[in-house]
Amino acid sequence: MSSVICQFSFAAGSPTITLADFAKDVAYQNVKLSPKGDYISFIAKQDDKNALFILDASTFKLSHAVAFNANGQVGDYEWVNDERVVMEKQYLRGWKSQPGYAGELFGVDVDGSNARYLVGVQGEQQVGSNIKKATPLGGISYILDPLHDDPKHMLVFNIPDTGTNEPTTKVYRVNVEKGNRALRARSPEKMANFLTDHQGNVRVASASKNGINTQVYVRGEDETTWKMLKLNGVFRSIKLLTFDKNGQQVYILASRKGEPEGVFKLDLGTGKATKIYQDEVVSPKTAWISEYDKALYAIEIDNGYPTYVFPDEDSIKAKRLKNIIRVLQGDQVHLVSTTRDGKKSVFFASSDINAGQYYLYDSKTSQLQQLFSAREWLHPDLMSQTKPITFQSRDKLTIHGYLTLPVSKQHKNLPLVVMPHGGPHFERDWWEFNPEVQMLASRGIAVLQVNFRGSGGYGVAFQSAGYQQWGGKIQHDIIDGVQYVVSQGYANKDNICVMGASFGGYSALQSAILAPDLFKCAVGVMGVYDLPLMFDEGDIALRQSGLNYLTQVLGKDKRKLKAFSPSHNVAQLKAPVLIVHGGEDERAPIEQAESIIRALQAAEHPYQYKQLDDEGHGFYKPKHRAQYYETVMAFLGEHLKL
């Protein structure tokens, strides 16, 4: 017990922040209350792996901890009744740093008893252990609905292992103690998603036949047939959210003509959609739904700074969230867990300079108690503020982004690093705590993040404006953002570097090719550099829906694809290059790094290369992130005046 308390002590942060400090994992995550509020659970590291800790809520003493042996670790989890949790079991492979999930769900009581694999085929009974293996169920499974009104069962969403990359999905009703299961639903189309009503019935599904357009299906009373719902009006995108109180309508996130998505209420009988809320600039970041009554109580909007819209002003959760926001001014507050009776809640508060704290609120006493800090060693006073910016592109499109200015320097004529985000579609940058941005700012560097055309979060039309423009107008938006920041006096035009990961790595090289005199250096991290290669290598090309996506966003004109590929245009590059890549990257496979290295070598262009053999599409291990930061800062130090 003492060792656990020591591990989670609240020591004061050091005033000197090292690169390794920024690379550390969060200390606490996924904090939840049990349904009655008797226990508090969270994920934290033990022996460099994620473990689940369950504390007595009245004494804060450890009730039980789940830490899998060997290469296993805890993934996401749910409280399925007052005394039991069910969790995903992940695996850290020796040849791959990123955790993998094989579809196993593991259950255990709060005192450690009745530990059992409930779903999956990989769970092994250990020698001298009472842990039992579930009846095999192939494929990948996730908890769809913990069925809080049924303490003995949960609903599990299953993607079967059928030999095809796009199977018909299923839903099983699973006993949370023994793993016995019964099939409850089969999807109407390949790779469908499901929505349950307040009683836990599977009544609605959404699916796409072509991987692009979404259809809504309603289940018949016989619970075997599905009927496609004829919508009263045209929608370009649809995401199912939750049922209304009466159970005859569902809330959806949707867009009619490509404008930012709004929240609508969809009548399952008539197909008529009624608008609840829609912002003119951005789509909702999150629709917040109660875990017990499944009510929609808040819509989170982030147009620059985050804010909330409350569709039901009488909602107890909405009122409580508004009260806590007033108390924790300056932070964005999320209500992340609550008890069944609603008397206790866990809130997470964070900001651009605050890595995040968890708080426990008790409505009986009206007390707000701080529980855990996500990164207590990164003190907010030493962090740099991130501010929203807006500018006009060269073709008069309004572009949004963020500028972080180092707290340690005068905000004028600064060295600048441009950080395009990944994706590029369905992703965007937010006003939030970003360790990599703060790492750069702590070294006196201004950081620019641009939500260029093609980014998610601004509507289908804005996103599709970036289709087949990866190497053109998207990069022009990034370059125009740099010129805007320079024109405002924040950055020195002769002291700028561009760096990014995934699509951001592609942008780093492509922007430096299009504007060779603007950037003093370019850093590509796990990027794609040869666009034609994306159709042959990597996990996107494994599915037909992935190939459909690539055709839609890139096109099939090989001449244009090569013109937009850094590997085929190194001759136009002036900036020295740093390439960093994971040897086990499946999204942007190592062949992408090899293609740009060959081109750089053939052109005798100056470059550095660092490969992390057992990392994938992202650097999972803190020591690897620290090595990456050290490599980047050394490279920037060579080419920027810091």
C-alpha positions as CSV (number, residue, x, y, z in Angstrom):
1,M,0.0,0.0,0.0
2,S,2.7,2.5,0.9
3,S,4.4,2.0,-2.5
4,V,1.2,3.0,-4.3
5,I,0.7,6.1,-2.2
6,C,4.3,7.1,-2.8
7,Q,3.8,6.6,-6.6
8,F,0.9,9.0,-6.6
9,S,2.2,11.7,-4.2
10,F,1.7,15.4,-5.1
11,A,5.3,16.7,-5.1
12,A,5.8,20.3,-6.2
13,G,7.0,20.8,-9.8
14,S,10.5,21.8,-10.6
15,P,11.1,25.3,-12.0
16,T,13.5,23.8,-14.6
17,I,11.6,21.9,-17.2
18,T,13.7,19.4,-19.2
19,L,12.8,17.9,-22.5
20,A,12.2,14.6,-20.7
21,D,9.6,16.4,-18.6
22,F,7.6,17.2,-21.7
23,A,8.0,13.7,-22.9
24,K,6.6,12.0,-19.8
25,D,3.3,10.2,-19.9
26,V,0.3,11.7,-18.0
27,A,0.2,10.5,-14.4
28,Y,-3.6,9.9,-14.3
29,Q,-6.2,9.4,-16.9
30,N,-9.7,8.1,-17.4
31,V,-10.9,8.8,-13.9
32,K,-14.4,7.4,-13.1
33,L,-16.8,7.0,-10.2
34,S,-18.5,3.7,-9.5
35,P,-22.3,3.9,-10.0
36,K,-23.0,4.3,-6.3
37,G,-19.9,6.4,-5.7
38,D,-18.2,4.0,-3.3
39,Y,-15.1,3.8,-5.5
40,I,-12.9,6.0,-7.7
41,S,-10.9,4.4,-10.5
42,F,-8.2,5.6,-12.8
43,I,-5.5,4.5,-15.2
44,A,-1.9,5.1,-14.3
45,K,1.5,3.7,-15.1
46,Q,3.0,0.8,-13.2
47,D,6.2,-0.7,-14.5
48,D,5.8,1.5,-17.7
49,K,2.4,-0.1,-18.5
50,N,-1.1,1.1,-18.0
51,A,-2.8,-0.3,-14.9
52,L,-6.2,0.2,-13.4
53,F,-6.4,1.4,-9.8
54,I,-9.6,1.3,-7.7
55,L,-9.7,3.4,-4.5
56,D,-12.2,3.5,-1.7
57,A,-13.9,6.8,-2.2
58,S,-14.3,7.6,1.5
59,T,-10.7,6.6,2.6
60,F,-8.8,6.8,-0.7
61,K,-7.2,3.5,0.2
62,L,-6.4,1.1,-2.6
63,S,-9.1,-1.5,-3.0
64,H,-7.6,-3.3,-5.9
65,A,-5.2,-2.8,-8.9
66,V,-5.2,-4.6,-12.2
67,A,-1.8,-4.9,-13.8
68,F,-1.5,-7.7,-16.5
69,N,1.6,-9.8,-16.5
70,A,4.2,-9.9,-19.3
71,N,3.3,-7.6,-22.2
72,G,-0.3,-7.0,-21.3
73,Q,-1.8,-3.6,-20.1
74,V,-5.2,-2.1,-19.4
75,G,-7.0,-0.2,-22.1
76,D,-10.4,1.5,-21.9
77,Y,-12.8,0.3,-19.2
78,E,-16.4,0.6,-17.9
79,W,-18.1,0.2,-14.6
80,V,-20.8,-2.5,-15.4
81,N,-22.3,-2.5,-11.9
82,D,-21.6,-1.2,-8.4
83,E,-18.9,-3.8,-7.7
84,R,-17.4,-4.8,-11.1
85,V,-15.4,-3.3,-13.9
86,V,-14.8,-4.6,-17.4
87,M,-11.7,-3.5,-19.3
88,E,-9.9,-3.9,-22.7
89,K,-6.7,-5.8,-22.5
90,Q,-4.0,-4.4,-24.7
91,Y,-0.6,-5.9,-25.7
92,L,2.8,-4.2,-26.0
93,R,4.6,-6.3,-28.6
94,G,8.3,-6.6,-28.4
95,W,8.6,-5.6,-32.0
96,K,6.2,-2.7,-31.7
97,S,5.9,0.0,-29.1
98,Q,2.3,1.0,-29.9
99,P,-0.2,-1.1,-27.9
100,G,-2.3,-3.5,-29.8
101,Y,-5.8,-4.6,-29.0
102,A,-6.9,-8.2,-29.8
103,G,-10.5,-7.9,-28.8
104,E,-10.3,-9.3,-25.2
105,L,-12.6,-7.9,-22.5
106,F,-11.5,-8.8,-18.9
107,G,-13.8,-8.4,-15.9
108,V,-12.9,-8.2,-12.2
109,D,-14.7,-7.2,-8.9
110,V,-13.4,-4.3,-6.8
111,D,-11.8,-6.7,-4.3
112,G,-10.0,-8.6,-7.1
113,S,-12.3,-11.6,-7.0
114,N,-14.0,-13.2,-10.0
115,A,-11.3,-12.2,-12.4
116,R,-12.2,-13.6,-15.8
117,Y,-11.8,-13.1,-19.5
118,L,-15.3,-12.4,-20.8
119,V,-14.8,-11.9,-24.5
120,G,-11.9,-12.8,-26.8
121,V,-9.7,-15.7,-27.9
122,Q,-6.2,-14.7,-26.5
123,G,-6.8,-14.9,-22.8
124,E,-4.8,-17.6,-21.2
125,Q,-5.4,-19.2,-17.8
126,Q,-2.2,-18.7,-15.8
127,V,-0.5,-21.4,-13.8
128,G,-1.7,-21.2,-10.1
129,S,-4.3,-18.6,-11.0
130,N,-8.1,-18.7,-10.8
131,I,-8.4,-16.4,-13.9
132,K,-10.5,-18.2,-16.5
133,K,-10.7,-17.9,-20.2
134,A,-13.9,-16.8,-22.0
135,T,-15.6,-18.9,-24.7
136,P,-13.7,-17.8,-27.8
137,L,-15.1,-14.9,-29.9
138,G,-13.0,-13.9,-32.8
139,G,-12.5,-10.4,-34.1
140,I,-12.4,-7.1,-32.2
141,S,-14.9,-6.3,-29.5
142,Y,-15.8,-3.1,-27.6
143,I,-18.4,-2.3,-24.9
144,L,-21.3,-0.7,-26.7
145,D,-23.6,-0.2,-23.7
146,P,-22.8,-1.2,-20.1
147,L,-26.6,-1.6,-19.5
148,H,-26.6,0.2,-16.2
149,D,-30.1,-1.0,-15.4
150,D,-29.0,-4.6,-15.8
151,P,-26.1,-5.4,-13.4
152,K,-25.6,-8.8,-14.9
153,H,-25.2,-7.9,-18.6
154,M,-23.6,-5.6,-21.1
155,L,-23.8,-5.1,-24.8
156,V,-20.7,-5.7,-26.8
157,F,-20.0,-4.5,-30.4
158,N,-18.1,-7.0,-32.4
159,I,-16.2,-6.7,-35.7
160,P,-15.9,-10.4,-36.7
161,D,-12.7,-11.9,-38.0
162,T,-14.1,-13.3,-41.2
163,G,-11.2,-13.0,-43.6
164,T,-12.6,-9.8,-45.1
165,N,-11.5,-6.3,-44.1
166,E,-15.1,-5.0,-44.0
167,P,-17.3,-7.6,-42.3
168,T,-20.9,-7.4,-41.1
169,T,-20.7,-6.1,-37.5
170,K,-22.7,-7.7,-34.6
171,V,-23.9,-6.9,-31.1
172,Y,-23.9,-9.5,-28.3
173,R,-25.5,-9.5,-24.9
174,V,-22.8,-10.7,-22.5
175,N,-23.0,-11.8,-18.9
176,V,-20.5,-9.6,-17.0
177,E,-19.6,-12.4,-14.6
178,K,-19.3,-15.5,-16.7
179,G,-19.0,-14.3,-20.3
180,N,-22.0,-16.2,-21.6
181,R,-23.4,-14.4,-24.6
182,A,-26.3,-14.2,-27.0
183,L,-26.5,-12.5,-30.4
184,R,-28.7,-9.4,-30.2
185,A,-28.2,-7.7,-33.6
186,R,-26.5,-8.1,-36.9
187,S,-25.7,-5.0,-39.0
188,P,-27.7,-4.1,-42.1
189,E,-24.5,-3.1,-44.0
190,K,-20.8,-3.7,-43.7
191,M,-19.0,-2.0,-40.8
192,A,-22.2,-0.5,-39.4
193,N,-22.4,1.4,-36.0
194,F,-25.2,0.9,-33.6
195,L,-27.2,3.1,-31.2
196,T,-29.1,1.7,-28.2
197,D,-32.2,3.4,-26.6
198,H,-32.8,4.1,-22.9
199,Q,-33.7,0.4,-22.3
200,G,-30.6,-0.9,-24.0
201,N,-32.4,-2.0,-27.1
202,V,-30.4,-1.9,-30.4
203,R,-32.8,0.1,-32.5
204,V,-30.8,2.3,-34.9
205,A,-27.7,1.8,-37.1
206,S,-25.6,3.9,-39.4
207,A,-23.5,2.6,-42.2
208,S,-21.9,3.5,-45.5
209,K,-22.0,1.4,-48.6
210,N,-19.2,3.3,-50.3
211,G,-17.2,4.5,-47.3
212,I,-18.2,8.1,-48.0
213,N,-22.0,8.7,-47.7
214,T,-23.9,7.6,-44.5
215,Q,-27.3,5.9,-44.3
216,V,-29.5,5.5,-41.2
217,Y,-31.4,2.2,-40.6
218,V,-34.2,1.6,-38.2
219,R,-34.8,-1.9,-36.7
220,G,-38.2,-3.5,-37.1
221,E,-40.2,-4.7,-34.1
222,D,-39.3,-8.3,-35.0
223,E,-35.7,-7.3,-34.1
224,T,-34.3,-9.1,-37.2
225,T,-35.0,-6.7,-40.1
226,W,-33.6,-3.3,-40.8
227,K,-35.2,-0.6,-42.9
228,M,-33.3,2.3,-44.4
229,L,-34.9,5.6,-43.1
230,K,-35.9,7.9,-45.9
231,L,-34.7,11.3,-44.7
232,N,-36.8,14.4,-45.1
233,G,-34.1,16.5,-46.6
234,V,-30.6,15.9,-47.8
235,F,-27.7,15.4,-45.4
236,R,-24.1,15.2,-46.4
237,S,-22.9,13.7,-43.1
238,I,-24.6,12.0,-40.2
239,K,-23.4,10.7,-36.8
240,L,-25.7,9.1,-34.3
241,L,-25.6,10.6,-30.8
242,T,-28.4,9.4,-28.5
243,F,-32.2,8.9,-28.1
244,D,-34.5,11.6,-26.8
245,K,-36.5,11.1,-23.6
246,N,-39.5,9.6,-25.5
247,G,-37.4,7.2,-27.5
248,Q,-39.0,8.0,-30.8
249,Q,-36.4,10.5,-32.0
250,V,-32.6,10.4,-32.0
251,Y,-30.1,13.3,-31.8
252,I,-27.7,13.3,-34.7
253,L,-24.7,15.4,-35.7
254,A,-25.3,16.4,-39.3
255,S,-24.8,18.8,-42.2
256,R,-27.3,19.6,-45.0
257,K,-25.2,21.4,-47.6
258,G,-21.7,21.1,-46.4
259,E,-21.8,23.8,-43.7
260,P,-20.5,23.1,-40.2
261,E,-22.4,20.2,-38.6
262,G,-25.2,20.9,-36.2
263,V,-27.2,18.9,-33.7
264,F,-30.6,17.8,-35.1
265,K,-33.4,15.7,-33.7
266,L,-34.3,13.0,-36.2
267,D,-37.8,11.5,-36.1
268,L,-37.5,7.8,-36.7
269,G,-41.0,7.6,-38.1
270,T,-41.1,10.4,-40.6
271,G,-37.4,11.0,-41.3
272,K,-37.9,14.7,-40.4
273,A,-34.9,16.5,-38.8
274,T,-35.3,19.5,-36.5
275,K,-32.3,21.7,-35.8
276,I,-31.3,22.0,-32.1
277,Y,-28.1,24.0,-32.6
278,Q,-25.7,24.9,-35.4
279,D,-22.8,27.2,-35.3
280,E,-21.9,29.3,-38.4
281,V,-18.2,28.6,-38.2
282,V,-17.4,25.3,-36.5
283,S,-18.9,21.9,-35.9
284,P,-19.4,20.7,-32.3
285,K,-16.3,19.3,-30.8
286,T,-18.3,17.0,-28.5
287,A,-21.9,16.3,-27.7
288,W,-21.9,15.4,-24.0
289,I,-24.3,12.7,-23.0
290,S,-25.1,11.4,-19.5
291,E,-23.9,7.9,-18.9
292,Y,-27.1,6.7,-17.1
293,D,-30.1,8.4,-18.6
294,K,-28.3,9.0,-21.9
295,A,-29.6,12.6,-22.1
296,L,-27.8,15.2,-24.2
297,Y,-26.9,17.9,-21.7
298,A,-24.2,20.0,-23.4
299,I,-22.7,20.8,-26.8
300,E,-19.1,21.8,-26.8
301,I,-18.1,24.4,-29.4
302,D,-14.5,25.5,-30.1
303,N,-14.4,28.5,-32.4
304,G,-11.0,29.9,-31.2
305,Y,-11.7,29.4,-27.5
306,P,-14.0,26.6,-26.2
307,T,-17.5,27.2,-24.9
308,Y,-20.7,25.3,-24.3
309,V,-24.3,25.4,-25.6
310,F,-26.9,23.9,-23.3
311,P,-29.9,22.4,-25.1
312,D,-31.8,21.7,-21.9
313,E,-31.3,24.6,-19.4
314,D,-33.2,22.6,-16.7
315,S,-30.7,19.7,-16.9
316,I,-29.1,19.1,-13.5
317,K,-25.8,18.2,-15.2
318,A,-25.9,21.3,-17.3
319,K,-26.5,23.5,-14.2
320,R,-23.7,21.8,-12.4
321,L,-21.3,22.1,-15.3
322,K,-22.0,25.8,-15.5
323,N,-21.4,26.3,-11.8
324,I,-18.0,24.5,-11.9
325,I,-17.0,26.6,-15.0
326,R,-17.6,29.7,-13.0
327,V,-15.5,28.4,-10.1
328,L,-12.6,27.2,-12.4
329,Q,-12.5,30.3,-14.6
330,G,-9.9,30.2,-17.4
331,D,-10.1,26.4,-17.8
332,Q,-12.2,24.3,-20.1
333,V,-14.2,22.0,-17.8
334,H,-15.5,18.6,-18.7
335,L,-17.9,16.5,-16.6
336,V,-16.3,13.1,-17.1
337,S,-18.1,10.9,-14.6
338,T,-21.0,10.9,-12.2
339,T,-22.8,8.6,-9.9
340,R,-26.2,7.1,-10.7
341,D,-28.0,9.4,-8.3
342,G,-26.1,12.4,-9.6
343,K,-24.9,13.5,-6.2
344,K,-21.1,13.2,-6.9
345,S,-19.3,14.1,-10.1
346,V,-15.7,14.1,-11.4
347,F,-14.6,17.1,-13.5
348,F,-11.5,17.5,-15.6
349,A,-10.2,21.1,-16.0
350,S,-7.5,22.1,-18.4
351,S,-6.4,24.9,-20.7
352,D,-3.6,26.0,-23.0
353,I,-1.2,26.3,-20.0
354,N,-2.8,23.8,-17.6
355,A,-2.1,20.1,-18.4
356,G,-5.2,19.2,-16.4
357,Q,-6.6,18.5,-13.0
358,Y,-9.3,16.1,-11.9
359,Y,-11.8,17.3,-9.2
360,L,-14.5,15.6,-7.2
361,Y,-17.7,17.5,-6.5
362,D,-20.1,16.5,-3.8
363,S,-23.5,18.1,-4.1
364,K,-24.4,17.3,-0.5
365,T,-21.6,19.4,0.9
366,S,-21.1,21.7,-2.2
367,Q,-17.4,20.9,-1.9
368,L,-15.0,20.8,-4.8
369,Q,-11.9,18.6,-4.0
370,Q,-8.9,18.3,-6.2
371,L,-8.0,14.7,-6.9
372,F,-5.2,14.3,-9.3
373,S,-3.0,16.3,-11.6
374,A,-2.3,14.9,-15.1
375,R,1.2,16.5,-15.3
376,E,1.9,18.2,-12.0
377,W,5.6,18.7,-13.0
378,L,4.6,21.1,-15.8
379,H,3.5,24.2,-13.8
380,P,1.1,26.5,-15.6
381,D,3.1,29.6,-14.6
382,L,6.0,28.3,-16.7
383,M,3.8,27.5,-19.8
384,S,3.1,29.8,-22.8
385,Q,-0.3,31.0,-23.8
386,T,-2.0,29.9,-27.0
387,K,-4.1,32.5,-28.8
388,P,-6.6,32.0,-31.7
389,I,-5.8,33.8,-34.9
390,T,-7.8,34.4,-38.1
391,F,-6.5,35.5,-41.5
392,Q,-7.4,35.5,-45.2
393,S,-5.8,33.1,-47.6
394,R,-4.6,34.3,-51.0
395,D,-7.9,33.3,-52.6
396,K,-9.9,35.1,-49.8
397,L,-10.9,32.1,-47.7
398,T,-11.1,32.7,-44.0
399,I,-8.6,30.4,-42.2
400,H,-8.3,29.9,-38.4
401,G,-5.4,28.8,-36.4
402,Y,-3.4,29.2,-33.1
403,L,-0.3,31.1,-32.2
404,T,1.7,30.2,-29.1
405,L,4.2,32.9,-28.0
406,P,6.9,32.0,-25.5
407,V,6.4,33.4,-22.0
408,S,10.1,34.0,-21.6
409,K,10.5,36.5,-24.5
410,Q,9.2,39.7,-25.8
411,H,6.5,38.9,-28.4
412,K,8.3,40.5,-31.3
413,N,10.6,39.2,-34.1
414,L,10.7,35.7,-32.6
415,P,12.0,32.5,-34.1
416,L,9.0,30.6,-35.5
417,V,8.2,26.9,-36.0
418,V,5.1,26.1,-38.1
419,M,3.4,22.9,-37.0
420,P,0.8,21.6,-39.5
421,H,-1.5,19.0,-38.0
422,G,-2.0,15.4,-39.2
423,G,-5.0,14.0,-41.0
424,P,-5.4,16.2,-42.9
425,H,-9.1,15.5,-43.0
426,F,-11.3,14.9,-40.0
427,E,-8.6,16.5,-37.8
428,R,-7.9,20.0,-36.6
429,D,-5.9,21.9,-34.0
430,W,-7.6,23.0,-30.8
431,W,-7.1,25.5,-27.9
432,E,-5.7,22.9,-25.5
433,F,-2.5,21.9,-23.7
434,N,0.0,20.5,-26.2
435,P,3.2,19.2,-24.7
436,E,5.2,19.5,-28.0
437,V,4.1,23.1,-28.6
438,Q,4.9,24.0,-25.0
439,M,8.3,22.2,-25.3
440,L,9.2,24.5,-28.3
441,A,7.8,27.6,-26.6
442,S,9.9,26.8,-23.5
443,R,13.0,27.2,-25.6
444,G,11.9,30.7,-26.8
445,I,10.2,29.6,-30.1
446,A,6.9,30.9,-31.3
447,V,4.6,28.1,-32.7
448,L,2.0,28.5,-35.4
449,Q,-0.8,26.0,-36.0
450,V,-3.0,26.4,-39.0
451,N,-6.4,24.8,-39.5
452,F,-6.0,24.9,-43.3
453,R,-8.7,24.0,-45.8
454,G,-9.3,20.3,-45.7
455,S,-9.2,20.3,-41.8
456,G,-12.1,18.8,-40.0
457,G,-14.4,20.7,-37.6
458,Y,-15.4,23.5,-40.0
459,G,-18.0,21.6,-42.1
460,V,-18.0,19.2,-45.1
461,A,-17.6,22.0,-47.6
462,F,-14.4,23.4,-45.9
463,Q,-13.0,19.9,-45.6
464,S,-13.7,18.9,-49.2
465,A,-12.1,22.2,-50.3
466,G,-8.8,20.5,-49.4
467,Y,-9.6,17.3,-51.4
468,Q,-7.0,16.8,-54.2
469,Q,-5.2,19.9,-52.9
470,W,-2.8,18.3,-50.5
471,G,0.2,19.7,-52.3
472,G,-1.4,22.9,-53.5
473,K,-4.0,25.1,-51.7
474,I,-3.6,23.4,-48.4
475,Q,0.1,24.3,-48.4
476,H,-0.7,27.8,-49.6
477,D,-2.9,28.3,-46.5
478,I,0.0,27.2,-44.3
479,I,2.4,29.6,-46.1
480,D,-0.2,32.4,-46.0
481,G,-0.5,31.9,-42.2
482,V,3.3,32.2,-41.8
483,Q,3.3,35.5,-43.8
484,Y,0.4,36.8,-41.7
485,V,2.3,36.1,-38.4
486,V,5.4,37.8,-39.9
487,S,3.3,40.8,-41.0
488,Q,2.0,41.2,-37.5
489,G,5.6,41.5,-36.2
490,Y,5.6,38.3,-34.1
491,A,8.1,36.4,-36.2
492,N,11.4,37.0,-37.9
493,K,11.0,36.2,-41.6
494,D,14.5,34.9,-41.8
495,N,14.2,32.6,-38.8
496,I,11.4,30.1,-39.6
497,C,11.3,26.3,-39.7
498,V,8.4,24.0,-40.5
499,M,7.8,20.6,-38.8
500,G,5.0,18.2,-38.4
501,A,3.9,14.6,-38.0
502,S,1.9,12.3,-40.3
503,F,0.3,14.6,-42.8
504,G,2.1,17.4,-41.0
505,G,5.4,15.6,-42.0
506,Y,4.2,15.7,-45.6
507,S,3.3,19.4,-45.2
508,A,6.7,20.2,-43.7
509,L,8.5,19.0,-46.9
510,Q,5.9,20.1,-49.4
511,S,5.6,23.6,-47.9
512,A,9.4,24.0,-48.0
513,I,9.3,22.9,-51.7
514,L,6.6,25.4,-52.6
515,A,8.3,28.3,-50.6
516,P,12.0,27.3,-50.7
517,D,13.2,30.7,-49.5
518,L,10.8,31.0,-46.5
519,F,12.0,28.1,-44.4
520,K,15.4,27.6,-42.9
521,C,14.8,23.9,-42.2
522,A,12.1,21.3,-42.4
523,V,11.3,18.4,-40.0
524,G,9.2,15.4,-41.3
525,V,8.0,13.0,-38.7
526,M,6.3,9.7,-39.7
527,G,5.2,11.5,-42.8
528,V,4.0,10.4,-46.3
529,Y,6.3,11.7,-49.1
530,D,5.3,9.7,-52.1
531,L,1.5,10.0,-52.7
532,P,1.2,7.2,-55.4
533,L,2.8,4.8,-52.8
534,M,-0.2,5.4,-50.5
535,F,-2.3,3.2,-52.9
536,D,0.0,0.3,-52.5
537,E,1.5,0.5,-48.9
538,G,0.0,1.1,-45.5
539,D,-3.2,0.2,-43.7
540,I,-5.5,2.7,-45.5
541,A,-5.1,0.7,-48.8
542,L,-6.1,-2.6,-47.1
543,R,-9.8,-1.8,-47.3
544,Q,-12.0,-0.9,-50.2
545,S,-13.3,2.0,-48.2
546,G,-9.8,3.2,-47.7
547,L,-9.1,3.1,-51.4
548,N,-12.3,5.0,-52.0
549,Y,-11.1,7.6,-49.5
550,L,-7.7,7.9,-51.2
551,T,-9.4,8.3,-54.6
552,Q,-11.7,11.0,-53.3
553,V,-9.0,13.0,-51.4
554,L,-6.1,12.5,-53.8
555,G,-7.5,11.6,-57.2
556,K,-6.0,9.2,-59.6
557,D,-4.0,11.5,-61.8
558,K,-0.5,10.0,-61.4
559,R,1.1,13.0,-62.9
560,K,-0.5,15.3,-60.3
561,L,0.2,12.9,-57.5
562,K,3.9,13.0,-58.4
563,A,3.8,16.7,-58.7
564,F,2.4,16.9,-55.2
565,S,5.0,14.3,-53.8
566,P,8.1,15.6,-52.0
567,S,10.0,12.5,-53.0
568,H,9.6,13.5,-56.7
569,N,10.4,17.2,-56.2
570,V,13.5,17.4,-54.0
571,A,15.3,19.5,-56.6
572,Q,13.1,22.5,-55.6
573,L,14.0,22.1,-51.9
574,K,16.5,24.4,-50.3
575,A,16.0,23.8,-46.5
576,P,18.0,21.2,-44.7
577,V,15.8,18.3,-43.7
578,L,15.3,16.1,-40.7
579,I,13.3,12.9,-41.2
580,V,12.1,10.9,-38.1
581,H,10.2,7.6,-38.6
582,G,8.9,4.6,-36.8
583,G,10.1,1.3,-38.1
584,E,6.7,-0.4,-37.4
585,D,4.5,2.4,-38.8
586,E,1.5,0.9,-40.6
587,R,-0.2,4.2,-41.5
588,A,2.8,5.8,-43.1
589,P,5.0,2.7,-43.6
590,I,8.8,2.8,-43.6
591,E,8.8,2.8,-47.4
592,Q,7.6,6.4,-47.3
593,A,10.7,7.4,-45.3
594,E,12.9,5.4,-47.6
595,S,11.5,7.1,-50.7
596,I,12.4,10.6,-49.4
597,I,15.8,9.4,-48.2
598,R,16.7,8.0,-51.6
599,A,15.6,11.2,-53.3
600,L,17.6,13.4,-50.9
601,Q,20.7,11.2,-51.4
602,A,20.3,11.3,-55.2
603,A,20.1,15.1,-55.1
604,E,23.0,15.3,-52.5
605,H,20.6,17.4,-50.4
606,P,21.6,17.9,-46.7
607,Y,19.5,15.8,-44.4
608,Q,19.5,13.9,-41.1
609,Y,17.6,10.7,-40.4
610,K,16.5,9.1,-37.2
611,Q,14.6,5.8,-37.1
612,L,12.9,4.3,-34.0
613,D,12.7,0.7,-35.0
614,D,9.9,-0.5,-32.6
615,E,7.7,2.6,-32.8
616,G,4.6,2.9,-35.0
617,H,2.6,5.9,-36.2
618,G,3.4,8.0,-33.1
619,F,6.0,7.6,-30.4
620,Y,4.4,5.7,-27.5
621,K,7.4,5.3,-25.2
622,P,8.4,8.4,-23.1
623,K,12.1,7.7,-23.7
624,H,11.6,7.7,-27.4
625,R,9.6,11.0,-27.2
626,A,12.5,12.4,-25.2
627,Q,15.0,11.2,-27.8
628,Y,12.8,12.7,-30.6
629,Y,12.7,16.1,-28.7
630,E,16.4,16.1,-28.2
631,T,17.0,15.4,-31.9
632,V,14.6,18.1,-33.0
633,M,16.0,20.7,-30.7
634,A,19.5,20.0,-31.8
635,F,18.5,20.3,-35.4
636,L,16.6,23.5,-34.8
637,G,19.6,24.8,-32.9
638,E,21.7,24.4,-36.0
639,H,19.4,26.2,-38.4
640,L,17.5,28.8,-36.3
641,K,18.8,31.6,-34.1
642,L,17.4,30.7,-30.7
